[in-house]
Amino acid sequence: MGKYDFVLEKVKEIIARSKHSATNVTEYMGPSLRIISEVTGQRTKYSGFNWDTRVRSRSAKYTVTVGSEKVTLQNMSKEQNETMDQIDVNLARVFGGCVDEEEFKGHANMLPIDYVHRVMGSGSDPNFTFNCNFLVSSKNPTYHHIGYMWGKMLREVDPIPDAPDLYIIMLPDINTGTFGRFYAFPEIGVTVGLGSDYMGEVKKGFLRMAMYQAKQNGILGVHAASKIIKALDVESEEIKTYGTVIFGLSGTGKTTNVGHTHYLDREGEASLLTQDDFVGLRMSDGSVMGTEQALFLKTDLDDDDLLLKPATKSADFVSQNLYVDAKGGIGYLEEDLCANGRGILPISSLPKNRVYESIDIPPVSELDGLFIFFNTRRNTVVPIIQEIPTPEQAAGYFMLGESIETAAGDPAKAGQSVRVVGTNPFIVGPEGEEGNMFYEFASKFKDKIRCFVMNTGGVGEIRDEKDRSKIIRQPIRPWKNGIGYMSRALFRDTARWADSSDFGTKILVGGVTDEHGMNYDMDSFNPKLIYDNSVRDKMVVELNKERIAYLEKFPTLNPKIIESMKATLRVK
């Protein structure tokens, strides 16, 4: 038994109170939580609701995983060490107890507590179905909306008997400063949070625990969107059905791509959304299983978004920190008050001809193929679309999970590399294990899987060597329409490829047309035609050296993956 296993028993005791009268815990089902939440919200002119929060983003710097040596966070930051130093006091503040001779009654025993139960997953596989139990204090009545918003993400059904139980208790009423403090105990399926009223913590907290549990049962949970594509194969003149998985860090166009039509407009063609954020890759049959019944959108939607922005004009759309004016109008791009507006859009609110019949993608044996995209936002020498020829290289790019820092994130680091394994900041345990599982998946189904690196940024940028935040020459960008034209060429199999001696991949060079059927100029994105040879060579070598050095940091990663990347990435 671990030192903190008592946390699970305490949470269960609190939930048990909801079954009795005259306690501080109330279970909410059906419309009752919506009714009391809307009292404190801002109503939009479309009859949706928004709530503003004190904490405007996840408290990632103050989040730690706790348990055995295998899951306990290593190499913690200053903020995470501070969070761990406070664990005993903070748990006592929540549950009660004595720490350093000071007695705590426990706010979860005193304050009003909302209890909401939902089920994650489609229910088709008990190893990827989770009973999710959420508790939140509501001394401040505004906090009722947290459970209401989160509840729209998952299924409201009775607990599934064979599914694991997961728990989160969150007390935003406890003041911890600018950010909250979060303790994840993945081995016992509990997360405890203090001081934050940001709903994203609930969503991501359950996903973090669920993906850890799934990994123990041969399912790799990944931070990726998914969809079904039906496209006309121009050679066979048959409609083919492809599963599609899109990885990407924030800002790399994951949600944009999962909602894109790819200009598939011929009879029988379709682009059908299944999931927006997290899916499970099942090793046994290559299924891609969904988790949620809604999309969690960043609300900076522009008029080019033809699927999601119109769908947000729905009474079912709810949000945090969205700009709503006095007349209920929505300022999607107004970010002066908060640059992290987030909304929940039920998949059922989307047009029926844009949604697949299930949140799961069928086994690969039932598909014509499975396309996997690793989105990155680069602006220099990375080609717009590359095909990755081997499972070893695919696993390498999975591990790299790369993009660049933007001026919006950190101007001092703008243009510098950012890498997160699997583009997933919620991995529990050794990250190399995740890469090995992806390698196993890509190898087992290599006859059906095609993997690509998609650069949603651009090519040709040059930055000042002394001041990296200063751009001397802007990149040439494909924008949303260009990415749509290129991806359509992949799905219809009209694409033409050339071998890359720089990256050991195949580069898309032709066979792409625009919405009018005219040839799309792929030469305009060719780094060899944009840069002087010496400048381009330097950029390629520096990038590839960075990549190899990064991969060598993971001692548990299968050496075949690193060896393959060393053999194919040019470093001279």
N, C-alpha and C positions, 0 to 999 in steps of 0.2 A: 504494500500500500504506500502511495506517495504522501508526502507531507500535506499536500493541499487537496487530497481526495474528499475532505470534509465539505468542500465547496459544492460538490454535486449533491450531497445529502441536504445541505442547507437550502439549495434551490428547489429541490423536490418538496421539502417541507413547506416552502412558501407557496408553491403551486397547490399543494394539498389544501391550504387554507381557502382557496377559491371555491372549493366544493361545499363550504359551510357558510352559514349566515353570520352577519355582524363581525366580519374580519376586515383586515385592511386590503385584501386582495380580491379583485373582481375580474372574472373571466368575461371577455366580450366576444360575442358571436353575431353573425348577421349584420344588419344595418346599424346596430346601436352605437358602435364606436364611430361610425361615420357621422352620425347625428351630433354627438357631443364634440367631435373634432371640428366640424365646420363652423361652430360658433366662434372659434378663435382664429379662423382663417380669412384670407382675402379672396373674395369671389371674383373670378374673371368674367368677362362678358360672354364667355362660352359655357359658363356655369361650372367650370372646374375650380379648384381651390389651391391657394398657395400659402405657405407659412414661412416666415423669416426666423432664422435660428441665431443663437448666440455664437456657436461654433460653426464656421462656414465650410469646413472641410474635414477629412479624416485626420485623426490625431496619430498619424503613422509614426512620428518620432517618439511617441510615448506609448507605443504598443509593444508588448513582449509576449513570447510563447513560453510556457512553463510546464515542466514535467520531467521525463527521463532525459538523460544526456543526449539522446538521439533527437529530441524535439526542442530542447531548450535553446533559445537563441544564443548564437556565438558571436563574438566580436561586436558586442553591443556599443551603441553610441553613448555619449554622455547623458543624453536625455533618457535613453532606455535603462542605463544603469541607475539613474535617479528613480525611475519608475519601479525597478526591482527593489531598490532600497526601501521603498514605501509600501511594499506589498502587504506586509502583515498589518500595518496600521490601516491601510485602505480596505482590506478585506474585513477588518473589525468594524470599520465605519459602516460597511454595508450589512454585515451579518450579525454583528455583536461579538463581544469577547474582550479579553484583557490583554493588553500589550504594554510592556514596560510599566506595569503596575497601574495603568490607566484603564478604566472600565468603559466599554462602549456598549450602548444598548442596541445599535444596529438600525440604520434608517430604514432598511427593508422590512423591519418588524414594526415600524412606527408610521411611515408615510403611506398614503394611498398608492396601491400598485395595480397597474393594468396587466392582465394576462391574455395573450393572444396565441393561438395554436394554428399552424399551417403545415402543409406537406410540400417538400421540395422534390422535384422530379416528376416524370410522367406516371410512375408506378409500375412500369413494365419490368423493372429489374429491382428486386429488394436490396441489392448491393449499391444501387444508385437512386434510392428513395429514402428520404429522411424526414422524420417527425421533428418539426422545429417549434420550440417553445420559447416565447419571448415575454419577458417581464420588464416593465418600465415604471419608474415612479412618476406620479402626476400631481405632486403638491402644486406645481404650476400647471393650470389646466391646459396650457398650450401644448404640453407634452403628450396629451392624448393622441395627437395627430401622428406621432412617430410610429406607434403600433398600427394605426389605420393605414398609413402610407405603405409600410412594409408589408402589411397583410395583402395588399393588392398585387404583390410580386408572385405569390405562391397560391396553391390550391387550398380552399377552405373545405376540407373533408375530414372525416373521422381519422384518428391515428391509425397508421398501417401496422398491423401486429408484428410483422417480421422486419420492419425497418428500424435502423438505429435512431435513438433519441438524442437530439441536440438542444442545448439551452443557452440563452443569453439573458443576463440581467443587467439593466442599464439604469443608473441613477443620475440623470442630468441635474437633479436638484443639488447634488453635492458639488460645491465649487472647488475646482482644481486649477483655476487660472485660465489662461487663454485657450489651452487645449485640454482634452480629457486624458484619462489614464485607462488603458485597456490591458487586461490579463487574459490571454487565451490558454486554456488547458485542453489541447486537442485530444489527448489520450482518454480523457473522461468526458469529452464533448460539452464543455462549458466555457463560456467567455463572460467575464465580469468587466463592466465599464462604469466609470465615474466621470461626471463633469462635462459630458458632451450631449447635445441634443440633435446631432447630425445623423439623419436616418441612414446614410451610406454606411455607417459603422455596423448597423444591424445586418444589412444585406451582405456586406463583405465578411462580417464575422461568422455568419452561418456558412457561407461558401468556403471560407478558410477551413473550418472544421469538417465540412462535408467532403472536401477534396482530399483531406488527410485520411479520413475514414475509407473513402473509395479506393485510395492507393493501396490500402492493405488487402483489397479484394481484386487486384488486377485491373483496375480502371484508373486511367490517368486523367485527372481533372485538370483542364487547361483554361487559361484566360483567353477565350476566343469566341467569336461570333460564328454562326453557322446558317446555311441556307441550302435549298434544293434548286438546282438549275436544270431547266429543260431547254436544250438547244439543238438546232438543226445541224447535223454533221453534213458539211457540203459535199463530201466525197460519197458517202453512202446514201445521202438524201433522206436520212432517218432522224427522228427526234430521239436524242439520247438524254439520259437522266444522270446527273452528277450530284454527289454530295459536295459541299464546299465548306471549308473551315478557314476562318480568317483571324490570324493572330495580330496583335498590335498594341503597343504602348499608347497611353493617352495622347491624342493629337495626331495619330498616324492614319486616321480614316477608317478605323474598324467599323464603326456604326454607319458611316457614309457608304462603305462598300457593301455591307450586309443589306442596306436598303436600296442599293443601286439597281436599276433595271438592266444595265449593260446593253441597252438598246436592242434587247432581244424581242423583236416585234413581228416575227413571222408566225404563221399559224402553228399552234402547238407549243410555241416557246413560252417560257415563264421564268421569273425570278421570285422564289418563294421563301420568305423568311421563316426560320425556325427558332433561332436564339440570338441574343445580342451580346452576352457577356461571358458566361461560363458553360462549358460542355465537358462531357466525359468521353474519352476514347476507350472503348471496350476492347481489350486485347483478344478476347475469344473469337469475335466475329467482325471486328472493324466498325461496329456501330458507333455513331456519334450521338450521345444522349444529352438531352436538355435538362436544365435545372429549374427555370423560372417561366412564369406565365405572362411576363411583362418586360418592357424595355426600361432601362435606367439611363435616361438621356442627359447629356450636357445640353443646356437649353439655348446655346448660341447657334440657332438654326437660321440659315439664310434662305432666300427665295429660290435658290437652286435645289433645295431639298424638296423634292416633289412627293415624297412618301411620308416622312415623319412630321414635317412642319404642318401640313394640312391636318394630319391625324391628331395633333395636339389641340386642335380647336374642337375639343370634345369635353363633355361633362365628366368623363372618366379620367381625364388627365389631371394629376395632382403634382405639386412641386414644392420644393424648398428654395428660397432665395431667388425666385424669379422676379423680374421687375414687372409689377402690376401697377398701373396708374389709377388715378381717381375714378376713371370711368370703366375700369376693369380691362383696359387694353394691355396687351403683353408686349414688353420691349425685349424681344429675343436677344438683340445685340447690345442692349444697354447694360454695361458692366461696371459703371462707376461705383455703384453701391456694393456689388458683389460680382466677381468674375467667375463664380462657380455655381451658377444656378443649375439645379438638377431636378428632373421630372420623371415620374413613373407613368408610362403609357402601356396599358394592357394590350397584349397582342391582338385581342379580340376587337380592339378599336380600329385596327388597320383594315383596309379594303380586303375583302375575302379572296380576291384574285391575286393578292400579293403575299398570302400566308399559306404555309404548308399545313397539311391535315394533322400533323403531330409536332411536338417540340423535339422529337427524336428523329435522326436520320437513320434509315434502315441499314442492315449489314451490307458490307461492300459486295457481297455475292449477289445482292438484288439491285446493284447500281451498275452503270456503265463505267464508273470511275469515281474517285474521290480526289478533289483538288484541294491542296493545302497552300495557303498564302501566308508568308511572313511579311507583314507590312513594316516598312521602315520609312522614316522621313529624313532622307539625306538630300543634300543640295549640291554635291560636288561630282565625284567620279563614279558613283554607284549607278549602273544602268537602271532604266525605269522598270523593266521586267526581265528577270533571269529565271530560267528553269534549272533546278538543282538535280543533277543526274543520278546521284546515289543516295541510299539511306544514310550512309555515314555522314555525308555532307549535309543532308537534311537535318540530322541530329545536331550537327555543328551549328547550323543557323538557328535551330531551336534554342540552343544554349546561349548564343550571342544575344538574342532578343534585343536588337539594337535600334537606336534612333539617335537623334541629336537633341541637345538642350536648346530651347528657344529663348529669345529675348524676353518673352512674357514670363518664363519660368525663372531664369537667372541671367540677367544681361551680361554679367561678368564671365559666364561660362557658355554664352551663346555660340553655337556651332561646334561645341565639343561633344564627344561621344557619350551616349548614355546606354548602358546595357543592363538588362534585367532578364535572368534566365526564364525562357518560355514567355516573355513579356508578362510574367505573373509575380507581382510583389507579395503574394499571399502563400507562397510555398512554405510548408512545414517540413523540417528535416533536411538531410543533405541534398543539395540541388543537383549534384551529379546523378543521383538516382532517377530524377525526373528525365534527364537527358537519355539515360540508359533505357528507360521505359519507352520514350518516344522512338528511340532507335529500334527497339524490338517491334514496335507497332509498324514503323515504316518498312522494316525488313520483311515482316510477316506478310504484308499486303502490298509488296512492291510492284506486283503486276497490275494493281488497280490504282495505286496512288501516284499522283504527280505533284511535286512540290515546287513552289516558286518564291522568289524574293520580289516583292513589289515596292518600288520606291515611289511613295506618294508625295514626295517633296519636289525635287527637280535635279537638274545637272547644270554645271557651268559656273557655280558660285565661286568667287574669290574673296577671302577676308584679309583684313590687315593683319600682318604677322605680329605687330606689337599690341594692337587692340582688337582682340578677336570678336568683340561685339560690333565692330565697324565693318560693313560689307562694301567692298570696292566694286564688285560686279554681282548683280542679281542673278539667281539661277533661272534657267528656262524651265517652266513648269508645265506638266501635262494637264493640271487641274482635274476637276471631276469628270468632265466630258472625255478628256484624253484617256484617263484610266478606264472609263466605260468602253471606249472603242477598242482598247488593247485587250481587255479581259474578254470582250465578245469574240475577238479573234482566237483566243485560247479555247473558249467553249465551242465555237463552231469549227475549230481545227483548220483555220486558214492561215495561222501564224507561220512565219518563216524565221529560222533561227541561224545564228552564227556562233561558233565556238569562241569562248573568251579565254585567252592565255593569262589574263590578269587574275581571274577568280575561279577558273576551272568549271565554269557553268556555260549554259547556252543563253545568248542574248537575243531578245526579240528585235528583229531588224525589218520586218515587212509583213505583208498580208493583212494589214490593218486598214479599215475604211471608216469614214465618219458617218454621221446619221443620214447623209445624202448619197452614200455609196461611193464617194470619192476617196482616192488613196490618201491616207493620213501620213504626214511626213515624219517618219521615224528618224531620218538623218538629223533632224533638228535636236534630237536628244542624245546623239552619239558623242561621248566625251572626247573621242579621238579627233573629232572634227571641230571641237570647241576650244580645247586647251592646246597650248604648246606642248610638245612631247615631253620635255624635261619637267614641266609643271605637273602634268598628268602623272608621269612616272613617280614623282616624289609623293604625290597624294595617294596613289595606289599602294605603294610600298609601306608608307606610314600607317595607312588603314589596316592593311593585312598583318603587319607586325603587331598592332594593337590587338587585333582579333586573336592571334595565336597566343599572345601573352595572357589574354583574358581566359582562354580555354584551359590553359595550363594551371589555373588556380583551383581546379576541381579534381581532387585526388581520387574520388570514387568514379569519375567519368571513364567509360570504356575507352582504352587507349586507341582502338581502331578509329574512333571519331576524331581524336586529335591528330593522329597520323594522316588521316585522309585530308584534313584541312591544311596541314603543313605541306602535303604533296600538291595541293591544288591552288593555294593562295600564293601569288607571286610576291616574294619579299626581296628581290634584287632587281 
